[in-house]
Amino acid sequence: MNQDEQAIRDLVATWMAASKSGDVQTVLSLMTDDVVFMVPGREPFGKEVFASSSAAMKGVKMDGTSEIRELRMLGDWAYLRNYIQISITPPGGTPIKRSGFTLTILQRQSDGRWLLARDANLVS
């Protein structure tokens, strides 16, 4: 495994850990400013909407796993196909379990960091 592949795997692990702990600022730091998210049933959205949606989930507990099934690097771009399983528990509520695939495009920044640039989330 080369340094870039390890850096991308570390980014995914950091994203999951930050999501579980409710650390929205860390999650936001892992994406480009012009990031685009695509999820079923709604228009694509960017970083500001992601931040607002995350803020609205205060008190929600999240747990989950991530398994990278494919990872390819093409110069300063990379994509990964990922299978995730998540459990979301609203305050005082019962857990909602979801699983499925994501297709993520990452971009290497001028400082060498990899950031998430596009994400198609097919979790249901």
C-alpha positions in Angstrom: 0.0 0.0 0.0 1.5 3.4 -1.0 1.3 6.6 1.0 -1.6 8.0 -1.0 -3.7 4.9 -0.5 -3.0 4.9 3.2 -3.9 8.6 3.4 -7.3 8.0 1.8 -8.0 5.0 4.0 -7.1 7.2 7.0 -9.4 9.9 5.8 -12.3 7.4 5.6 -11.5 6.1 9.1 -11.3 9.7 10.5 -14.6 10.5 8.8 -16.3 7.5 10.5 -14.8 8.2 13.9 -15.7 11.9 13.8 -19.2 11.1 12.7 -19.6 8.7 15.6 -18.4 11.3 18.1 -20.5 14.1 16.6 -17.4 16.1 15.6 -18.9 18.0 12.6 -15.9 20.3 12.3 -13.5 17.4 11.6 -15.9 16.0 9.0 -16.1 19.4 7.3 -12.3 19.6 7.2 -12.2 16.4 5.2 -14.1 17.9 2.2 -13.3 20.4 -0.5 -15.1 23.7 -0.3 -17.0 22.9 -3.5 -17.9 19.3 -2.5 -21.1 17.9 -3.9 -23.2 15.2 -2.2 -25.8 13.1 -4.1 -28.4 11.1 -2.2 -31.6 9.5 -3.3 -34.7 11.7 -3.4 -33.1 15.1 -3.2 -31.2 17.6 -5.2 -27.4 17.5 -4.9 -26.1 19.7 -2.1 -22.8 21.2 -0.9 -20.8 21.8 2.3 -23.1 24.4 3.8 -26.2 22.2 3.6 -24.2 19.3 4.9 -23.1 21.5 7.9 -26.7 22.6 8.5 -28.1 19.1 8.3 -25.4 17.9 10.7 -26.1 20.7 13.2 -29.8 19.6 13.2 -28.7 16.1 14.3 -27.4 17.2 17.7 -28.0 14.5 20.3 -28.4 11.8 17.6 -26.1 8.8 18.2 -24.4 7.3 15.2 -22.5 4.1 14.9 -21.3 2.2 11.9 -18.7 0.5 9.8 -17.0 1.2 6.5 -15.5 -1.3 4.2 -13.6 0.0 1.2 -14.2 -2.4 -1.7 -12.3 -0.6 -4.4 -9.8 2.3 -4.4 -8.1 3.7 -7.5 -5.8 6.7 -7.8 -5.5 8.7 -11.1 -3.0 11.4 -10.6 -4.4 14.0 -8.2 -7.8 12.3 -8.3 -9.0 9.1 -6.7 -12.2 7.2 -6.4 -13.4 4.7 -3.9 -16.4 2.3 -3.7 -17.3 1.8 -0.1 -19.9 -0.3 1.7 -21.2 1.2 4.9 -23.5 0.0 7.6 -24.8 2.6 10.0 -27.2 2.8 13.0 -28.7 6.2 13.8 -30.4 6.6 17.2 -32.4 9.8 17.8 -32.6 11.0 21.4 -35.0 8.7 23.3 -35.7 6.8 20.0 -35.0 3.4 18.6 -32.1 2.8 16.3 -32.6 3.2 12.5 -30.3 0.9 10.6 -29.1 1.6 7.0 -26.6 0.0 4.7 -25.4 0.3 1.2 -22.7 1.6 -1.1 -21.1 5.0 -1.7 -19.0 6.1 -4.7 -16.6 8.9 -3.6 -14.3 11.0 -5.6 -11.3 12.5 -3.8 -8.9 15.3 -4.8 -5.3 15.7 -3.7 -4.7 19.3 -2.5 -1.6 21.3 -3.2 -0.3 20.5 0.3 -0.7 16.7 -0.4 -3.8 16.1 1.6 -6.7 14.1 0.1 -10.2 15.6 0.5 -13.6 14.4 -0.5 -14.8 16.2 -3.6 -17.9 14.3 -4.7 -20.0 11.6 -3.0 -22.9 9.5 -4.3 -24.5 7.8 -1.3 -26.8 4.9 -2.1 -27.4 3.9 1.6 -31.0 2.9 2.2 
